[in-house]
Amino acid sequence: MANEQTDTAPEATTPEEKQSPQTAEQPEDSDAGAGAPETPETPEDSEAPTAWDAVDEEPVDPLEKLQLENAALRDRLLRALAEVENTRRRAERNIIETRAYAVTGFARDMLNVVDNLRRALDNIPGEFALENHPLKPFIDGVELTERDLLQTLERHGVRKIDPLGERFDPHLHQAVFEMPDAKIPAGHVAVVVQPGFSIGDRVLRPAMVGVSKGGAAAAPEVVRAADPQTPPDGAGG
C-alpha cells in the first residue's frame, strides 16, 4: 500500500513550472512585419556602367599615346624657347636704349649752355670781329668752345637740327610763324629761330622755325594779237 501511495503521489513542481501558461514560449507571429515595406536588395554587380568605364574599356594604342605625349612635350618646349628668345631680345633692346639715352637729362641741361654761347656770338658787333681788334682772340675762343661742345655732344649721340631750307617736318620742327618768301617754296623752313637737337631716334628739342608761304605768283604776260581788220599805222591813205 505504501508503495502505491508513493507512486500516486503528485510530482513536486518547481516555482518556474508554476508560472502562468502565458509565459510559455509563444509561436513567432509571421504576420508581425507584414505592414512594413520591404526594400529590395540590389547586388553590387547591378550598377549601371558609366562613361568612364566605357572609356577604360576601349583599347588604347601605345604608339598613338606616345605620339600624343610627344606632340604635347614638343609644343611646350617650343613655347618655352620662344619665351626665352623674347626675353633675351627685350633685355638686349633695354641695354641698347639705356646706353643710348643715359645722357638724355644731362644733354637737355647742356642745351642752355649751347644757346647762351650762340647768343653771345650773335650779339657781338661786327667791328669786334676784325683781325686787328683786341677782342678778336676772345671771340675766337668763344667760337672754339661752342664748336668743341657741339662735337662732344655729338660723340654721345646728341646731334644738332638746323633745317634751314628743308621741308617742314612736324616731328622735328616747331612752326613759330609763317612768312612770304619768293625764293623758298611754300612749306619749307625760311628762318631758324632756335636750332633743335636729337638723341638717337628721339627728339630732344624741336627746332623753332619760320615757315615760308611762298611768294606772290607773277601775273602772266598777256600778248594781244593784232586785229586783222585794223590796218597798220600809215597804211591807210
Secondary structure by P-SEA (a helix, b strand, c coil): caaaaaaacccccccccccccccccccccccccccbbbbbbbccccccccaaaaaaaccccaaaaaaaaaaaaaaaaaaaaaaaaaaaaaaaaaaaaaaaacaaaaaaaaaaaaaaaaaaaaacccccccccccaaaaaaaaaaaaaaaaaaaaaacbbbbbccccccccccbbbcbbbbbccccccccccccbbbbbccccccbbbbbbbbccccccccbbbbccccccccccccc
